């Protein structure tokens, strides 16, 4: 009976969150026990993918993973309920697909990041919101443009699509609907994740019950009694806070491959903000005497991510060194001086990583800085003689790439 009451209470609590649009936060008490076990993350319009750069999703996801592990080890987890919603605008069938896709994205995110968690504790619920849910928010917000006209439309008996069309027609340049979309609708595209811990609920119930008073002892003559041995207190469970999850991905620069230049890179993410990228170019092959790009080069780069190191914007600081032997359809062949005087450079860069799937990504990056090389020029003929030795110092492009990436873990 207690379990049934508890689950009914959780579902009621979820409904309250969805109707009132509360921004959920997770607080961890000083003794390691969770004080709040609910989390709220949001989705962009018509999207089902996880976006940690949107609103406060990054903080919510970090807290969710950390506290799921704490709850599992300290209290035990009975179930984790994922309730997803969509805003009411658009096609109803598409919205139903959205909420299912959002629920699956949250479930897959938890499973991928916490493989030790049993999957049978995850439960999915979904609900497509209607314009009636928007009415309460309009009623509470006196700043809504043409508020009385908006309320009349929402109170009418028209269909959902008709209400949406009439709202979009209010005002100039759809300013009324834009206000509703920014301040109300975007907060309805969300998922509420609630962790149900039976042992925690049991402890709270026991704390709420007043202690039963002990019966007064009958007076007896004083008798020397042996003092009972002190009962050892059980050691309190402590759980070390989980560190930010690292990741490792491999990559290759597609334009270099098209130029017949073999290359492979690896990037390790130390946390959500810092990563180290280490690309390697090694090409021993000769296409022809008129065209060859032989060489070996490395260019490590330390990166700082504005959002999350799994995708989004980043800035980098890099330096590189390389040896080369080039001939590109010209009368000369170019080689680092004596074959043992490498070129080097350093600079700063900017880039963006797109998440294509759970594993695959597309990274665009460009960098600028200082380049230096001393090179020999040979006549581009068999056993061509040395023509000249030159030095080049310049400020310009130091790094560029269109990289295909694959997340290993």
C-alpha positions, 0 to 999 in steps of 0.5 A, a space after each residue: 500500500 505504501 508503494 502504491 501511495 508513493 507512486 501516485 504521489 510522484 505522478 501527481 508531483 510530475 503533473 504539478 511541475 508540468 502545469 506550473 512550469 517550475 525550474 527544477 534544481 537538484 540540491 545535495 546535502 552536506 552528508 551526501 544525501 539528496 534533498 531533491 530528486 527531480 530534474 527538468 531539462 528542455 528541448 529546442 523547437 521541433 527537436 528531440 536531441 539532447 542539447 546541453 547548451 540550451 537554457 540550464 540543461 548542462 547543470 541539470 544533466 550533471 546533477 542528474 547523473 551525479 545524484 542517480 549514482 548517489 541515490 543508487 549506492 546510498 538509498 537504492 532506486 525503485 524507479 526513474 520516471 521520465 515524463 516528456 511534453 511538447 508545446 501545443 503548436 504544430 501538427 498533433 501527430 508530429 508532436 506525439 512523435 516528438 515527445 516519444 523521441 524526447 523520452 527515448 533521448 533522455 533514456 538513452 542518455 542515462 543508459 549511455 552515461 550510467 551503464 551500471 544502472 539497471 535499465 528496468 528501473 526506467 519508465 517513460 511517460 509522455 503528454 502532448 500539451 494543449 492550448 488550455 495549458 497556455 491559458 493559465 500562463 497568459 492569465 498569470 502574466 499581465 505583460 502579454 500583448 493584447 492579453 484580453 484578445 489572447 484570452 478570448 481566443 484561448 477560451 473559444 471552442 475552436 480547434 487547436 490549429 484554429 486557435 494557433 492561427 488566430 494567435 499568430 494573426 494578432 498584432 503586427 509582425 506576429 509580436 503577440 505570438 512571438 511573446 508567447 513562444 519565447 516566454 511560455 511555449 519554449 518552457 513546455 518542451 521539456 522532460 521531468 526526471 524523477 528518481 524514486 528511492 524507497 529507502 529515502 522515503 522510508 527514512 522520511 516516514 520514520 522521522 515524521 512519526 513521533 516516538 512512542 513514550 516509554 512506560 514509566 517504570 514501577 518503583 523498585 529497591 535500588 539494585 546494583 545493575 551491570 551497565 550494558 555495553 555501548 551499542 556500536 553505531 553503524 558507520 555512515 555511508 559516504 559516496 565520493 562525488 562523481 567527477 565530470 565524465 571524460 570522453 575520447 574521440 578519433 577524427 580525420 581531416 576530410 580535405 587532406 584525405 582528398 589531397 591524398 594526405 593520410 591523417 588521423 587525430 585523437 581528442 580527449 575531453 578532461 571535463 565539460 570545458 577542457 580538451 586536448 586535440 592531437 592530430 597526426 599527419 603521416 604520408 609516405 606515398 608519392 602520387 607522381 613526380 609532378 604531384 606529391 605531398 610527403 611528410 609527417 607533422 603534429 599539431 597539438 591544441 588545447 581547447 576551451 569549450 563555451 558549452 560542453 566538450 561533446 559539441 558546440 563552440 570552442 577556442 583553441 591554442 595550438 603549436 605544430 612541427 612538421 617535415 615535408 617534401 612537396 611537388 605540386 605541378 611546378 618546376 620545383 620540389 620543396 623540402 625542409 632544409 637538409 631534410 632535418 629542419 622542420 617547419 613550426 607554427 603556433 596560433 589560436 583557433 575557433 571551431 564548432 562541433 556538430 553532433 550528427 548521431 550519438 557517435 558521429 560528429 562534424 567539426 569545423 575549425 580555422 586558426 591563425 598565427 605565426 609560421 616559420 620554415 627554412 626550405 630547399 628548392 630543387 629542380 623537379 626532375 629525376 635527381 634534380 639539383 639544388 636551386 636555392 635555399 629560402 626562409 619564410 616567416 609569416 602571419 596567416 592561417 596556421 590550422 584549418 579542418 573539416 573533420 569527421 569525428 567518432 566518439 569511442 567513449 
